[in-house]
Amino acid sequence: MRRYTGEGRRAVAFPLGGFGTGHVALTGDGALRQWQLSGVANHRGFLPDSFFALRVSSLEPPDDVVRLLRSAPVPPHPTPAPNVSDADVPDAGQLPPWPAVQRTEFRASYPFAEVTYLDEALPVDVSMEAFTPFVPLDHEASSLPLVRYRFTITNSSAQFRHGWLLAALQNGVGWDGVSPIHGTRGAGYGGNVNRVVRRPGQTGVLMDHPGLAEDDPAYGELLLWTDGPAAVLPRAASAEALLRFVETAKLVTPVQLGDYGDDAIRKAVAGGVSPVRTPSGPSPAGHTWNAGVAVAFALRPGETTTIDVVHAWWFPNRYADFDRFGPQQPRYDGSRFWIGNHYATRFGGALDVLDAYLGDRERLDATSRAWADAVSSSDLPGPLREAISAQGTLVRSPTFFRTADGKVYGFEGALGESTRNWNGDVGGSCPLNCNHVFNYEQALARLFPALGRDMRETEFAVQAPDGTLPHRVVLPLYLPQLHGVPIGGPERPALDGMLGAVLKTYRSVLDGAGEAWLRTHWSALRHLVDRIAAVWDADGDGVLQGDQPVTYDISLHGPNMFVGGLWLAALRAMERMAALVDPQEAAGYAERFALGRDNYDKLLWNGEFYAQPVTGEAFDFGNGCLSDQLLGQWWAHQLGLGHILPEDRVRTALASIVRYNLRTGFTEHGYRVFADGDETGLVVCSWPLGGRPAVPLRYCDEVWTGVEYQVAAHCIYEGLTDEGLAIVSALQARHDGTRRNPFNEVECGDHYVRAMAGWSLLDAWTGFHHDAAEGVVRAGARPGRYPFVAGTAWGVVTVAPDGTSSLEVLGGAL
C-alpha cells in the first residue's frame, strides 16, 4: 500500500462506488467529499453532516474523549496546482463541533483505502478501511452502488474502555448534486423521510423522498447501515444534534452488571440509550433530515473490535441531458430522453443493494482482496505497481455510466477545474464514447472485456452509410447520429479513431469475444477499411494523404506516422482477423501493409525520429518530434502483431522522444497547464531541430498522462527500461498527493479516459500476452511474480529465473 502523510494527504481523494453507479471520495484527511451518487459529475458536490466520529469512555470520570474521525484540513499549498480541485475543502471552518484528530495517515491499494487516525489523547488505536467490491472480469460484482467502511478499534490503554462509533449521513434524496446545501437546507429538500430498519443483528436508516415523482432525476434511496450493536437517531436537524445524541448515550445495564457481551450490549441499545428526542414526520419544506447510527463497543486492555458501516444508494433515473456536439437536436415534443441506470434494474432499492452484498460478502471481499494483493505484493517496480493499482479508479469514476438497457458509455472525462471556460465544471466532458480518446484506453476493456465489446457494438451501430464512424455517439441511439455534420473536436470523423476501432475489435477477439462475434462485425470492419483506403489512400501506395482529423482537435495534412502507424497496425489486425473469418481477404491486407510500411519509412524517417513533410498547413508538426508518433506500434505490441516498422528505428525514435520531450521545468505556454514549475513531464511535441511552425500542433506544449503512459510502456516493450520508468516516476511525482490527486489524472476534465493507457505498463513489463482465438498464453519477459488479466481469467503468473512460468488462476478460467 502506498502511504500518504503530512502535506502528501492534501489532494488525495480516493473514489468509492461501483462501475456506472456514481461515487463518493475518501480524502487524505479522512473526510468524505465529491458526493456524486445520483450520476451528476461534480467534484464540488458536498453532502454536509455526513461523517464518522468516536467517543471513548471509561468507568471512572472524567475520562471521556470525543473526536471527529478526520483531521483538520491540510492548509492550502502556497502554489496550488492549476486545473485541479481535489485539494478543495468545502466545509473548511465549518466542521461539526467535536475536535478533529491530530493527524491522519492514508494508505491505498485499489480497491481498498485505509485511514489511520492518530491522536495522543485517544486511549484507543483507530483505523478505517473503505472499499467497494472490485472483481476483474466480473462487471456485475464490480457494479454495486455501495461503500463498506470497516473500523478497527484497539484498546491501547491499561484501562477498560467502552464507547460509541457514530456514522452520520444526510438524506440527500432530492438534491440535484450541484446546488449548495447549507446544513440541512437545500434546493429539492422538503418532505424527506427517514425510516429505521431493524433486522436480526442489523440496524439502519432507509432514506427517501416520497413526494418526488418516480421519474424525477433525484428520485431514489439512500441507506445507512451497520451490523454492530447500534443505537439509532433516525432524524436530526443538525450535526450538533447527532453529536449530542452520542454524548448523552449510556449503557446502563452493562455498566451495572459488568456484562459487556454482545447480547447484553444489543439489549441495552434496543432499550434506548439517550434522552435526545427524535423529530417526527417528513422534513419541513426546504430541509432534509440527518441520521446517525451509534455503534457501541467495550474493550479490555489489548482487545480489538471491528465495526462495519455501509452506505448504499439507488437512483434509477438518468437522462440524456448532457451537452451535445453537432447541430442542435429537435425538441421531440419536449422529451427528456430517459436512459436510466443499469444497476437500478438489478435492484429494487437500497436495501436490495445491501442484501446483494451481504449474500455474497465473503466472496466479494476475498476476491477484491486477492486482486489488491496480486498487484501490491507483486514484483512490479514501485512506480508501475502504483500506476496499475490506480487504473481501477479511472474505470469506476463518474466518467462512465451504463444505461438501463445495459449499454456502456463514457465521456472523455468529468467536467471540473480544467474545463472552467465555456464548458463549466459540472457534468460529463465532451460526450460521448469519443473514439479517438478511447484509442488510448486499455484498462476498462482489459479488466472487463464484456464492457469493451459492448462499446464496439455501439460504435458499429452508429456507422454511417459511407462506412465512416463518427467519433461521438448521440443518445438515445435512435436520434440522428453525427453523419455528415460538424462533430466537434475535430469537426469531421476522426481518422485515428476509425483506425482504432479496428484495433479495439481485434483486442476483443484476443480476449475471447469469439469467431461468431467477429463475423457479426466483419462486414462493418471491411466497409470501414475500404472507405479509409478509398478516401485517404486513393493512389494505392499504402500512405494516407489529405485532411486527417485526429485527437488533437485538428486535422493533420501531410503523411505522418501518428496516423500512419495506426493504419499499418490496423492492416495487420485486419489480416489476422480475415484469417479467422474471410481467409481469401488476408493476403490483400498483408500486401497493402508491406507497401505502406516501406513507403512510410522512406518518407518520414529523418535519422532520429519520424517527422512530417513540411506542408505549411496550420497545426501540422513538420520537423517536430511527436510523442505520439509510434502510437500504432504501441498498439501492435499489445495485440501481438510484432514490429510494424524497423525495430532499430523504433528504438531510436523512442529514445529521441524521451531525450527531447521529457522536460524538467515549465513556463507559461498559453494552453492548459498539467505540469508546472520545476516538475518533470513529457510534452506532446517539440522541435529539437528547429522549424517550429507559426501555428504549431494544437496542445503541443501540454503534458498528457495518457501519452506519457503509452510512451513509457512502449519504451519498456522495446527494452528501454530506464526511460520508461523515468517517465512513470515523473508522472507519479507530480501526483504525489501534495498538489495533485494520485487517483485523478486530468486533461479535458477529471478522471480522463486517455490516462487508462497506463494499463499497458503491466503487459509491457511482464511480457504477458493472451490470444483466445489461438488458445495461447505467453509470459516470461522478466522473472518475478505478477498479476495478469487474460480475457476469461485473472490471477498471478510466476516466472522463474530460467524462464519457466506458472499460472495461478484466481478468477474465471483459461
LINTABEL-V392281 format. One record per backbone hydrogen bond with DSSP energy under -0.5 kcal/mol. CO is the residue of the C=O (numbers start at 1). NH is the residue of the N-H. E is the energy in kcal/mol with one decimal. If there is no record, write none. Layout:
BEGIN
co = {CO:CO}
nh = {NH:NH}
e = {E:E}
END
This chain:
BEGIN
co = {2:4:5:6:7:9:9:12:13:14:16:18:20:23:24:25:25:26:27:29:31:31:33:34:36:36:39:41:42:45:46:47:49:51:52:53:54:55:56:57:60:62:63:65:67:68:68:70:77:81:83:85:88:89:91:99:101:103:105:106:107:108:109:112:113:114:115:115:116:116:117:117:118:119:123:123:125:126:127:128:129:130:131:135:137:138:140:142:144:144:145:147:147:148:148:149:149:150:151:151:152:153:154:154:155:161:162:163:164:164:165:165:166:166:167:168:169:170:172:181:182:182:184:184:185:186:189:192:193:195:196:197:199:202:203:204:205:206:207:208:209:213:216:218:219:221:222:223:224:225:226:228:229:231:232:233:235:236:238:239:240:241:242:243:244:246:250:251:252:253:254:254:258:261:262:263:264:265:266:267:269:273:277:283:284:286:287:287:289:290:291:292:293:293:294:294:295:297:299:300:303:305:307:308:309:310:310:311:312:314:316:318:318:319:331:331:332:337:339:341:341:342:342:343:343:349:350:351:352:353:354:355:356:357:358:360:361:362:363:364:365:366:367:368:369:370:371:372:373:375:381:381:382:383:384:385:386:387:388:389:390:390:391:391:392:394:397:399:401:402:403:407:409:410:412:413:413:414:416:417:419:419:421:427:429:429:432:433:434:437:442:443:444:447:448:448:449:450:451:452:453:454:455:456:457:458:459:460:464:468:468:471:476:481:482:491:494:495:496:497:498:499:499:500:501:502:503:504:505:506:507:508:509:510:514:515:516:517:518:518:519:519:521:522:523:524:525:526:527:528:529:530:531:532:532:533:536:537:547:548:549:549:550:550:554:556:557:559:560:561:562:563:564:565:566:567:568:569:570:571:572:573:574:575:576:577:577:578:582:583:583:585:586:587:588:589:590:591:592:593:594:595:596:597:598:599:600:601:604:609:609:613:617:621:622:624:625:626:628:630:631:632:633:634:635:636:636:637:646:647:648:649:650:651:652:653:654:655:656:657:658:661:661:663:663:666:672:676:677:679:681:681:682:684:686:687:694:695:697:699:700:700:702:702:703:704:705:706:707:708:709:710:711:712:713:714:715:716:719:720:721:722:723:724:725:726:727:728:729:730:731:733:737:740:741:744:745:747:749:750:752:753:754:755:756:756:756:757:758:759:759:760:761:762:763:766:766:769:771:771:776:778:784:785:786:788:790:792:793:794:794:795:796:797:797:798:798:799:800:804:806:807:808:808:811}
nh = {108:106:8:9:10:12:28:28:15:26:24:21:402:36:16:27:33:14:30:71:27:33:25:36:23:39:41:427:45:35:48:50:51:168:69:166:67:164:65:162:63:64:58:56:54:70:101:101:80:84:418:88:90:92:94:68:72:118:116:4:114:2:112:109:130:107:117:128:105:118:119:126:103:122:156:157:154:117:152:115:150:113:148:138:139:142:143:19:18:146:313:149:311:131:150:151:309:129:153:307:127:305:125:156:302:299:57:297:55:166:167:295:53:168:293:51:291:172:175:183:184:185:186:288:182:189:286:283:208:206:198:204:202:199:226:197:224:195:222:193:212:216:219:174:317:314:207:312:205:310:203:230:296:294:234:292:279:290:242:243:244:245:246:247:248:249:252:255:256:257:258:259:260:265:266:267:268:269:270:271:272:250:279:191:287:186:190:192:171:236:169:233:167:295:231:296:165:163:161:303:155:153:151:227:149:225:312:147:223:221:341:339:340:321:334:335:335:320:404:344:345:345:346:346:347:353:354:355:356:357:358:359:360:360:361:364:365:366:367:368:369:370:371:372:373:374:375:376:377:378:384:385:386:387:388:389:390:391:391:392:393:394:394:395:396:397:400:411:409:342:406:403:401:433:753:415:429:750:419:420:421:424:424:415:412:413:473:435:438:440:446:447:448:137:451:452:453:454:455:456:457:458:459:460:461:462:462:463:467:464:470:435:479:483:484:487:498:499:500:501:502:502:503:504:505:506:507:508:509:510:511:513:512:772:518:519:520:521:521:522:522:523:525:526:527:528:529:530:531:532:533:534:535:536:537:537:545:540:549:556:495:496:553:554:550:548:546:613:564:565:566:567:568:569:570:571:572:573:574:575:576:577:578:579:580:580:581:582:585:586:587:589:590:591:592:593:594:595:596:597:598:599:600:601:602:603:604:605:611:606:611:615:620:624:612:626:686:629:631:634:635:636:637:638:639:641:642:640:650:651:652:653:654:655:656:657:658:659:660:661:662:663:683:665:681:677:674:679:666:665:663:683:704:627:625:690:696:619:700:702:684:685:684:704:705:708:709:710:711:712:713:714:715:716:717:718:720:719:721:724:725:726:727:728:729:730:731:732:733:734:735:736:11:737:744:746:752:749:747:414:755:756:757:758:442:443:759:760:761:762:763:764:765:766:767:780:781:778:775:776:771:769:799:379:797:795:792:813:790:810:811:788:808:786:799:800:806:784:803:800:798:809:796:810:794}
e = {-1.5:-2.5:-2.2:-1.6:-1.4:-1.3:-0.7:-1.7:-0.6:-2.2:-2.0:-1.7:-0.5:-2.8:-2.3:-0.5:-2.6:-3.0:-2.0:-2.5:-2.7:-0.5:-3.1:-0.6:-0.8:-0.8:-0.7:-3.2:-2.0:-2.2:-0.7:-0.5:-0.6:-3.0:-2.6:-2.9:-2.5:-2.3:-2.8:-2.1:-1.1:-1.4:-1.1:-2.9:-3.0:-2.0:-1.0:-1.9:-0.7:-0.7:-0.6:-1.9:-0.5:-1.6:-2.7:-3.0:-0.6:-2.8:-2.7:-3.3:-3.1:-1.8:-2.5:-2.8:-3.0:-2.8:-0.5:-2.7:-1.8:-0.6:-0.5:-0.7:-1.9:-1.4:-1.0:-0.6:-2.5:-2.2:-2.7:-2.9:-3.3:-2.3:-2.7:-1.8:-0.9:-1.3:-1.7:-2.5:-0.7:-2.0:-2.2:-0.5:-2.2:-1.9:-0.5:-0.6:-2.8:-2.7:-0.5:-2.4:-1.7:-2.4:-2.9:-1.1:-2.8:-3.7:-3.9:-2.0:-2.6:-0.6:-0.5:-3.0:-2.1:-0.5:-2.1:-0.7:-1.9:-1.2:-1.8:-0.6:-0.5:-2.5:-0.5:-1.9:-2.9:-1.9:-1.3:-2.1:-2.4:-2.9:-0.6:-2.2:-3.3:-1.7:-2.4:-3.2:-2.2:-2.8:-2.1:-2.2:-2.2:-2.1:-1.9:-1.1:-0.5:-2.3:-3.4:-1.8:-2.7:-2.4:-2.7:-1.0:-2.8:-3.3:-0.6:-2.2:-0.7:-3.0:-1.2:-2.3:-2.6:-1.9:-1.5:-2.7:-1.8:-0.8:-0.8:-1.9:-2.5:-2.8:-1.6:-0.6:-0.7:-2.4:-2.6:-2.3:-1.9:-2.6:-1.8:-1.1:-1.2:-1.2:-0.5:-2.0:-2.3:-1.7:-0.6:-0.5:-2.6:-1.5:-2.5:-2.9:-2.4:-0.6:-2.8:-0.5:-2.5:-2.4:-2.8:-2.4:-2.7:-2.8:-3.1:-0.8:-3.5:-1.9:-0.5:-2.5:-2.3:-2.2:-1.3:-3.1:-2.3:-2.3:-0.6:-0.7:-1.6:-2.5:-2.7:-0.9:-0.5:-1.8:-0.7:-0.9:-1.0:-1.6:-2.2:-2.7:-2.3:-1.9:-3.0:-2.6:-0.5:-1.2:-1.0:-2.6:-2.9:-2.2:-3.0:-1.9:-2.2:-2.4:-2.1:-2.3:-2.9:-2.3:-1.7:-3.0:-2.6:-1.3:-0.5:-2.7:-2.4:-1.8:-2.7:-2.1:-2.1:-0.8:-0.7:-1.1:-1.2:-0.8:-0.8:-1.6:-1.8:-1.2:-1.5:-2.6:-2.7:-2.8:-2.8:-1.9:-2.5:-3.5:-2.8:-0.5:-3.0:-3.4:-1.8:-1.1:-2.9:-0.5:-0.7:-2.4:-2.8:-0.8:-2.2:-0.5:-2.5:-1.8:-1.9:-2.8:-2.5:-2.9:-1.2:-1.5:-2.6:-1.8:-1.7:-1.5:-2.3:-2.0:-2.0:-2.3:-1.5:-1.2:-0.5:-1.2:-2.3:-2.8:-0.5:-0.9:-2.0:-2.2:-0.6:-2.8:-1.9:-2.2:-2.1:-1.4:-0.9:-0.6:-1.4:-3.0:-1.8:-2.0:-2.1:-1.9:-1.7:-2.5:-1.7:-2.4:-1.5:-2.7:-1.9:-2.7:-1.7:-1.0:-0.7:-0.8:-0.6:-0.6:-2.2:-2.7:-2.5:-2.3:-2.7:-2.8:-1.9:-2.2:-2.6:-2.3:-2.2:-2.7:-0.6:-1.4:-2.6:-1.6:-0.5:-2.5:-2.0:-1.1:-1.3:-0.6:-2.7:-3.2:-0.8:-0.5:-2.6:-2.8:-1.1:-2.3:-2.6:-2.5:-2.5:-2.3:-2.0:-2.5:-2.7:-2.1:-2.2:-2.7:-2.8:-1.7:-0.7:-0.9:-1.7:-3.0:-2.5:-1.2:-0.5:-1.4:-2.1:-2.5:-2.2:-2.3:-2.3:-2.2:-2.6:-3.1:-1.9:-2.2:-3.0:-2.1:-2.0:-2.4:-2.4:-1.6:-2.2:-2.1:-0.8:-0.5:-1.3:-2.4:-2.4:-0.9:-1.3:-1.7:-2.1:-2.2:-2.1:-2.3:-2.3:-1.7:-1.9:-3.0:-0.5:-1.1:-2.2:-2.1:-2.0:-2.8:-2.4:-2.4:-2.0:-2.4:-2.3:-2.5:-2.8:-2.5:-1.6:-1.0:-2.4:-0.5:-2.4:-0.6:-0.6:-1.9:-2.8:-2.9:-2.9:-0.7:-0.6:-2.7:-3.4:-1.8:-0.6:-2.3:-1.8:-1.9:-0.5:-2.2:-1.6:-0.5:-0.5:-2.3:-2.8:-1.9:-2.4:-2.7:-3.0:-2.1:-2.5:-2.1:-2.5:-1.9:-2.8:-1.4:-1.6:-2.2:-2.7:-2.1:-1.8:-1.9:-2.7:-2.0:-2.1:-2.5:-1.9:-1.6:-1.2:-0.7:-3.5:-1.8:-1.5:-0.6:-2.5:-1.8:-2.3:-2.6:-1.3:-2.4:-1.6:-2.0:-1.2:-1.0:-1.1:-1.8:-1.7:-1.7:-0.6:-1.9:-2.2:-2.3:-2.2:-1.2:-2.3:-3.2:-1.3:-2.2:-3.0:-2.5:-3.3:-2.8:-3.1:-2.2:-2.3:-2.3:-3.5:-2.7:-1.6:-2.1:-3.1:-2.8:-0.5:-0.6:-2.1:-2.2:-2.4:-3.2:-2.8:-0.6:-2.4:-0.6:-2.3}
END
